[in-house]
Amino acid sequence: MATDPAPVIANLPNDRQFDLRMMRAALALARRGLGAVWPNPAVGCVIVKEGRVVGRGWTQPGGRPHGETEALGRAGEAARGATAYVSLEPCCHWGRTPPCTDALIAAGIGRVVVAVEDADPRVAGEGMERLRAAGLDVETGLCAAEAAEVNAGFFCRLRNGRPLVTLKLATSLDGRIATGRGESQWITGPPARDRAHALRGAHDAIMVGVGTVIADDPQLTCRLPGLAHRSPVRVVVDRYLRVPPTMRLFSDPRMAPTWVMTLPSADPARRQMLLSAGAIVIDIDPGSDGNGSLAAALAALGERGITRLLVEGGGRLAAAFVGAGLVDRVVWAHAPMLIGGDGVPAIAELGLGMLSAAPRFERLSAESVGEDMMTVYRVRG
């Protein structure tokens, strides 16, 4: 990997505004790993000495090397006595690589500024304590909320055993995803569609229902130039294995893996056809009603290391996720058009009798994307 030129910074390293800028730079680096590092967290690290950035790093694809290791490698001897800005508490346990705390200590880092504590019980504050015990000056809490949002999927999997779920919707102003005759291409414009592909690249997996696969025959890949390798795992919810093995999802398994989630009782012959087509078939717990549940499907994804799931299915799948209380984020692209009540709604019936029962969200951001408006929400509570 090429080494970036080290920018000269006028401010002194102990200036709080400088600290803020460097931590936000570390967070920007961390975001580069989203969608490519699962089941590990995405971590960014910036190393500064005497007002100059001497090393930068972020978690590499597959989760290793870690961001701190990358930054230390770029800094070399300049790391001695320097300050390291890290978006997540450095790990202090052995895995396939040595602990990042040991690497920071061995490199002679003098000060470490940590955005947020790691929720992994193998770390959970111990990493910072180990650094302090070695004589390093350690600070924490700078940009903590931003850092927690970057790794919300990693934290969700640790705490809830399932990935963070983002529901992506692209609709008319009146919330329709197609006309009454089923025409849907295209409601949003090219810039919004490009952003949707970038969103795919920042998630570990993308999920649709079998109805969407049969109706649209999608590829579900990231088709931005140069980012095909960032295509997420493709997940199809298909309890009875109705999806034909001739769909484009199975045309080239090298583009991205395809996982089909089904019931253990599904037809063995159809199961074998999908396996022969290159799919991975995953059984989900049928539950008391024998139909399985989205919660069981998410738990199965969590067991396989998925931390961030993008849901792009139709109105029925969206309603199932919303009704089950399993939506954590919503990314909604509104196009400046009206389709009318005979159009297909983005979210099917929820069966709400009272407004007090409606799921509520708080807005995180809103921006114009071409002629469309893209808004990001987080579930309240």
Backbone torsions as a table, in degrees:
resi	resn	phi	psi	omega
1	MET	NA	132.5	-177.5
2	ALA	-69.1	147.0	178.0
3	THR	-89.1	128.2	179.2
4	ASP	-75.2	148.4	174.9
5	PRO	-59.6	141.4	-179.4
6	ALA	-84.7	115.3	-179.3
7	PRO	-71.9	147.3	175.5
8	VAL	-90.2	130.0	-178.9
9	ILE	-111.3	130.5	-176.7
10	ALA	-72.7	-35.9	-175.6
11	ASN	-68.0	156.9	174.4
12	LEU	-80.0	149.6	-176.0
13	PRO	-62.1	-21.8	-178.0
14	ASN	-90.2	4.7	177.4
15	ASP	-77.7	132.5	-175.5
16	ARG	-66.6	-34.3	176.5
17	GLN	-65.3	-36.6	175.9
18	PHE	-63.6	-45.9	177.7
19	ASP	-56.0	-43.3	-179.1
20	LEU	-62.5	-43.9	179.5
21	ARG	-63.4	-41.6	-178.6
22	MET	-69.2	-36.9	178.6
23	MET	-68.9	-37.9	177.7
24	ARG	-67.6	-30.4	173.5
25	ALA	-66.1	-39.9	177.3
26	ALA	-64.1	-38.6	178.6
27	LEU	-66.6	-38.9	177.0
28	ALA	-62.3	-39.1	176.7
29	LEU	-65.8	-40.6	-180.0
30	ALA	-59.1	-40.0	-177.3
31	ARG	-62.6	-22.5	178.3
32	ARG	-62.2	-26.0	-177.4
33	GLY	-87.0	-11.2	-175.9
34	LEU	-59.3	130.4	-179.4
35	GLY	90.7	-10.5	-174.8
36	ALA	-122.4	-5.5	-170.9
37	VAL	-117.3	0.5	-176.9
38	TRP	-57.2	145.0	7.1
39	PRO	-86.0	7.2	-178.8
40	ASN	-78.7	162.9	172.5
41	PRO	-77.1	160.6	175.7
42	ALA	-96.4	116.6	-173.3
43	VAL	-123.7	137.0	174.1
44	GLY	-116.2	148.1	-178.1
45	CYS	-142.0	133.8	175.8
46	VAL	-124.5	129.7	179.5
47	ILE	-111.7	128.2	-174.1
48	VAL	-126.0	136.4	175.2
49	LYS	-137.4	124.2	177.4
50	GLU	53.8	44.7	176.0
51	GLY	78.6	6.5	-178.6
52	ARG	-121.2	135.3	173.9
53	VAL	-74.2	117.8	-177.7
54	VAL	-108.6	-9.7	179.2
55	GLY	-161.7	139.8	176.0
56	ARG	-135.5	147.6	177.8
57	GLY	-161.9	158.9	175.6
58	TRP	-147.0	157.7	-178.1
59	THR	-57.4	132.4	-176.0
60	GLN	-88.4	162.0	-178.6
61	PRO	-50.8	136.8	-176.1
62	GLY	86.4	-5.2	175.8
63	GLY	95.7	-0.8	-179.4
64	ARG	-148.7	145.0	-4.6
65	PRO	-66.2	161.1	178.8
66	HIS	-76.1	164.0	-177.2
67	GLY	-60.5	-39.9	-179.7
68	GLU	-64.0	-42.5	179.6
69	THR	-61.8	-41.6	178.6
70	GLU	-62.9	-44.8	-178.4
71	ALA	-66.5	-41.2	179.2
72	LEU	-64.1	-38.3	178.6
73	GLY	-62.8	-36.4	178.8
74	ARG	-75.0	-34.2	-177.6
75	ALA	-73.5	-36.2	-178.2
76	GLY	60.9	-136.7	-178.2
77	GLU	-66.1	-20.3	179.9
78	ALA	-67.4	-11.8	179.6
79	ALA	-71.2	-21.2	-176.8
80	ARG	-65.6	120.6	-179.4
81	GLY	81.5	3.1	-175.9
82	ALA	-85.9	174.3	175.5
83	THR	-106.6	132.8	176.3
84	ALA	-108.7	124.9	174.9
85	TYR	-101.4	118.6	-173.3
86	VAL	-125.5	132.1	-174.7
87	SER	-75.1	-15.9	178.5
88	LEU	-145.0	145.8	-179.9
89	GLU	-48.6	128.6	179.5
90	PRO	-61.1	141.9	-179.5
91	CYS	-70.4	152.0	-178.4
92	CYS	-129.5	19.7	-178.8
93	HIS	-123.6	155.9	177.5
94	TRP	-83.9	133.0	171.0
95	GLY	-130.4	-125.6	173.1
96	ARG	-79.2	-14.2	177.5
97	THR	-129.5	159.0	178.8
98	PRO	-66.8	164.1	179.6
99	PRO	-63.7	141.6	177.5
100	CYS	-68.6	-28.2	176.2
101	THR	-59.8	-43.1	179.7
102	ASP	-63.6	-38.5	-179.4
103	ALA	-66.5	-40.6	179.0
104	LEU	-65.4	-41.5	179.6
105	ILE	-65.4	-46.5	-177.6
106	ALA	-64.2	-30.6	-179.0
107	ALA	-77.2	-10.7	179.0
108	GLY	83.6	19.8	176.3
109	ILE	-57.0	136.2	-178.0
110	GLY	-96.0	-28.9	-175.8
111	ARG	-142.5	138.9	177.8
112	VAL	-127.7	125.3	175.9
113	VAL	-108.5	116.2	-175.2
114	VAL	-108.8	132.7	-179.2
115	ALA	-73.0	-49.9	-172.8
116	VAL	-148.5	147.9	178.2
117	GLU	-70.2	143.8	178.0
118	ASP	-76.0	132.4	179.1
119	ALA	-81.3	-8.7	178.0
120	ASP	-63.6	123.6	-177.1
121	PRO	-60.8	-17.5	176.5
122	ARG	-75.4	-12.2	-179.6
123	VAL	-119.2	-81.6	170.4
124	ALA	41.6	54.4	177.6
125	GLY	96.3	-22.6	-177.3
126	GLU	-68.9	-30.8	178.6
127	GLY	-61.5	-45.2	179.3
128	MET	-67.6	-36.8	178.6
129	GLU	-64.8	-37.3	178.9
130	ARG	-66.2	-37.5	177.3
131	LEU	-65.9	-43.6	179.3
132	ARG	-63.4	-40.0	-179.5
133	ALA	-63.2	-25.9	178.8
134	ALA	-87.2	1.7	175.9
135	GLY	96.3	5.9	179.3
136	LEU	-81.5	146.7	173.6
137	ASP	-82.7	119.3	-174.7
138	VAL	-121.3	129.8	175.2
139	GLU	-124.1	149.8	-179.6
140	THR	-142.0	158.4	174.9
141	GLY	105.2	-8.2	179.6
142	LEU	-73.3	121.4	-177.8
143	CYS	62.0	34.4	-175.6
144	ALA	-60.9	-42.8	-178.3
145	ALA	-65.0	-41.8	178.3
146	GLU	-63.9	-41.5	-179.6
147	ALA	-66.5	-38.7	178.3
148	ALA	-64.9	-34.5	178.8
149	GLU	-69.2	-39.2	178.2
150	VAL	-57.7	-43.9	-176.9
151	ASN	-106.3	30.1	179.1
152	ALA	-60.2	-34.0	178.9
153	GLY	-68.7	-43.6	177.4
154	PHE	-60.3	-45.3	179.5
155	PHE	-65.9	-39.3	-179.3
156	CYS	-62.5	-42.8	179.0
157	ARG	-64.3	-40.0	179.4
158	LEU	-65.7	-41.8	-172.8
159	ARG	-86.7	-34.4	-173.6
160	ASN	-115.2	-5.4	179.6
161	GLY	72.6	16.6	-179.3
162	ARG	-144.8	162.0	177.5
163	PRO	-74.4	159.5	169.1
164	LEU	-68.3	134.3	-175.6
165	VAL	-108.5	121.8	174.4
166	THR	-112.5	122.1	177.3
167	LEU	-92.9	120.2	-179.9
168	LYS	-103.9	126.2	-179.5
169	LEU	-126.8	139.5	174.0
170	ALA	-129.6	109.4	-169.4
171	THR	-137.7	171.6	166.9
172	SER	-74.2	175.3	179.2
173	LEU	-61.2	-29.1	179.9
174	ASP	-95.6	22.0	169.7
175	GLY	74.4	30.4	-179.8
176	ARG	-106.5	142.1	-179.7
177	ILE	-106.8	-3.3	178.1
178	ALA	-167.6	161.6	173.3
179	THR	-74.2	173.2	178.0
180	GLY	-61.2	-24.0	177.9
181	ARG	-90.3	-0.9	175.2
182	GLY	96.5	3.0	179.9
183	GLU	-74.0	128.5	-177.5
184	SER	-135.4	-7.2	-177.1
185	GLN	-105.7	115.4	-4.7
186	TRP	-122.7	139.7	177.0
187	ILE	-83.1	-50.8	177.3
188	THR	-90.4	161.7	-176.7
189	GLY	-86.2	175.0	-178.0
190	PRO	-55.1	-42.9	179.7
191	PRO	-60.3	-41.4	179.0
192	ALA	-68.0	-35.1	178.6
193	ARG	-69.2	-35.5	175.5
194	ASP	-63.5	-40.5	178.4
195	ARG	-64.4	-34.7	177.6
196	ALA	-64.4	-38.0	177.4
197	HIS	-68.7	-37.7	175.6
198	ALA	-63.3	-36.1	177.7
199	LEU	-63.5	-40.4	175.9
200	ARG	-59.3	-43.0	-178.0
201	GLY	-65.7	-19.6	-179.5
202	ALA	-96.5	7.8	178.2
203	HIS	-119.6	151.2	-179.9
204	ASP	-72.6	-35.8	-175.2
205	ALA	-147.9	155.0	176.7
206	ILE	-126.4	135.6	-174.6
207	MET	-120.8	138.7	171.2
208	VAL	-137.1	164.7	174.5
209	GLY	-89.2	163.5	-177.9
210	VAL	-63.1	-30.7	178.6
211	GLY	-61.4	-40.5	177.9
212	THR	-65.5	-40.3	179.8
213	VAL	-63.5	-45.6	-178.0
214	ILE	-67.8	-38.3	-176.7
215	ALA	-76.1	-40.5	-170.9
216	ASP	-109.6	-17.9	-175.9
217	ASP	47.9	55.7	-175.9
218	PRO	-78.0	162.4	173.1
219	GLN	-93.2	-32.4	178.6
220	LEU	60.0	37.7	178.4
221	THR	-110.1	169.3	173.6
222	CYS	-90.4	109.7	-172.7
223	ARG	-106.4	27.0	171.5
224	LEU	-77.5	144.1	-178.6
225	PRO	-56.0	127.4	177.3
226	GLY	81.4	-0.1	-176.8
227	LEU	-119.0	17.3	178.6
228	ALA	-59.6	-31.2	-179.4
229	HIS	-69.8	-11.6	178.3
230	ARG	-92.7	10.7	179.2
231	SER	-63.0	135.0	-177.0
232	PRO	-79.3	166.9	170.0
233	VAL	-60.4	134.0	-179.0
234	ARG	-97.6	124.8	-175.0
235	VAL	-119.2	127.7	178.0
236	VAL	-116.7	125.4	174.0
237	VAL	-87.5	112.6	-173.3
238	ASP	-146.1	84.2	-172.3
239	ARG	-59.8	-30.9	-174.3
240	TYR	-116.5	14.4	177.4
241	LEU	53.8	54.8	177.1
242	ARG	-84.6	-16.4	-174.9
243	VAL	-68.7	128.0	178.3
244	PRO	-72.6	143.0	178.4
245	PRO	-70.5	-3.6	179.5
246	THR	-88.5	-1.0	-179.9
247	MET	-65.5	157.1	-177.2
248	ARG	-65.0	-21.1	176.3
249	LEU	-57.0	-26.1	-175.5
250	PHE	-107.6	5.2	-173.4
251	SER	-70.9	-32.1	-179.2
252	ASP	-149.0	92.3	-178.3
253	PRO	-59.6	-16.8	180.0
254	ARG	-72.3	-21.0	179.6
255	MET	-65.6	-44.6	178.6
256	ALA	-173.5	145.2	177.7
257	PRO	-64.7	151.4	173.9
258	THR	-121.2	120.4	178.3
259	TRP	-107.8	128.8	177.7
260	VAL	-110.0	121.3	-177.7
261	MET	-100.3	124.2	-172.1
262	THR	-143.9	-180.0	176.8
263	LEU	-89.3	149.6	178.9
264	PRO	-58.1	-25.1	-177.0
265	SER	-84.6	1.2	-177.4
266	ALA	-60.3	153.6	-176.1
267	ASP	-52.9	119.2	-179.1
268	PRO	-60.6	-34.3	-179.1
269	ALA	-67.0	-42.8	178.3
270	ARG	-67.8	-35.6	177.1
271	ARG	-60.3	-44.4	-178.8
272	GLN	-66.0	-36.1	178.3
273	MET	-63.2	-41.3	179.4
274	LEU	-68.5	-40.1	177.1
275	LEU	-61.2	-40.7	179.1
276	SER	-66.5	-26.8	179.0
277	ALA	-82.3	-2.2	176.9
278	GLY	101.5	2.8	-180.0
279	ALA	-78.5	156.0	168.5
280	ILE	-104.1	121.1	-177.3
281	VAL	-100.2	124.5	-175.7
282	ILE	-117.2	123.0	176.4
283	ASP	-81.2	137.3	175.7
284	ILE	-112.9	152.7	-179.4
285	ASP	-58.3	121.9	-177.7
286	PRO	-67.9	-21.0	179.6
287	GLY	72.7	-176.9	-175.1
288	SER	-68.6	-28.0	-179.3
289	ASP	-92.5	-4.0	178.1
290	GLY	80.3	0.4	-176.2
291	ASN	-103.1	-1.1	-177.2
292	GLY	73.5	176.3	179.3
293	SER	-147.9	157.9	176.3
294	LEU	-65.6	-33.2	177.6
295	ALA	-60.8	-41.2	178.0
296	ALA	-66.4	-38.3	178.2
297	ALA	-64.4	-42.5	179.4
298	LEU	-66.1	-38.3	177.6
299	ALA	-62.0	-39.2	178.5
300	ALA	-65.7	-37.0	177.0
301	LEU	-68.1	-40.1	177.7
302	GLY	-61.3	-39.6	178.5
303	GLU	-62.2	-28.0	-179.6
304	ARG	-92.0	6.5	172.6
305	GLY	97.0	-0.2	-179.0
306	ILE	-70.4	128.2	-179.3
307	THR	-110.7	-25.2	-176.6
308	ARG	-134.1	117.4	-177.1
309	LEU	-116.7	127.8	175.1
310	LEU	-102.3	123.1	179.9
311	VAL	-100.9	120.0	-178.2
312	GLU	-122.8	18.0	-176.6
313	GLY	-71.5	-176.0	-180.0
314	GLY	-78.6	-169.1	-174.6
315	GLY	-62.6	-33.7	-178.4
316	ARG	-71.1	-42.4	178.4
317	LEU	-67.0	-40.4	177.7
318	ALA	-60.0	-45.2	-179.9
319	ALA	-64.5	-36.2	179.2
320	ALA	-64.2	-42.4	178.4
321	PHE	-66.3	-45.4	-179.9
322	VAL	-63.8	-45.7	-178.9
323	GLY	-62.8	-30.8	179.9
324	ALA	-85.5	-0.8	-179.5
325	GLY	68.8	33.3	-174.2
326	LEU	-111.7	13.3	177.3
327	VAL	-98.9	123.2	-180.0
328	ASP	-99.9	-34.4	179.7
329	ARG	-137.1	151.7	173.2
330	VAL	-128.7	128.0	170.9
331	VAL	-112.0	113.7	-170.7
332	TRP	-120.2	117.9	175.0
333	ALA	-101.4	118.0	179.2
334	HIS	-103.4	126.1	175.4
335	ALA	-94.8	146.6	-177.8
336	PRO	-78.7	66.3	176.8
337	MET	-148.0	161.1	176.4
338	LEU	-122.4	134.5	-178.3
339	ILE	-108.2	-34.9	176.5
340	GLY	103.1	168.9	-174.4
341	GLY	-66.4	-17.1	177.5
342	ASP	-85.3	-2.2	176.7
343	GLY	-77.4	171.2	-178.6
344	VAL	-85.4	123.2	-178.6
345	PRO	-73.8	149.9	178.9
346	ALA	-66.9	-30.9	179.8
347	ILE	-129.5	122.4	-179.1
348	ALA	-70.5	-177.3	-174.9
349	GLU	-57.8	136.8	176.0
350	LEU	-105.0	-11.9	178.5
351	GLY	69.9	30.5	-178.6
352	LEU	-79.1	133.0	176.2
353	GLY	-96.8	-23.7	-176.7
354	MET	-138.2	146.1	178.7
355	LEU	-61.7	-29.0	-179.4
356	SER	-63.6	-19.3	179.8
357	ALA	-90.6	-4.3	-177.1
358	ALA	-73.0	134.0	174.3
359	PRO	-60.8	139.6	-177.1
360	ARG	-123.2	147.3	-175.7
361	PHE	-131.6	157.6	173.2
362	GLU	-113.1	141.6	-176.9
363	ARG	-78.5	130.9	176.3
364	LEU	-96.9	-36.4	-179.1
365	SER	-162.1	159.4	175.4
366	ALA	-150.8	135.7	-179.5
367	GLU	-154.0	154.1	174.4
368	SER	-81.3	133.1	176.7
369	VAL	-126.9	98.5	-170.5
370	GLY	64.1	-130.1	178.0
371	GLU	-87.7	-5.5	-175.8
372	ASP	-98.8	165.4	175.6
373	MET	-115.5	129.7	179.3
374	MET	-116.2	124.3	-176.9
375	THR	-124.0	138.5	179.0
376	VAL	-113.7	131.3	-179.0
377	TYR	-123.1	154.7	172.9
378	ARG	-124.1	138.6	-179.9
379	VAL	-62.2	141.8	178.1
380	ARG	-80.7	149.0	174.2
381	GLY	91.9	NA	NA
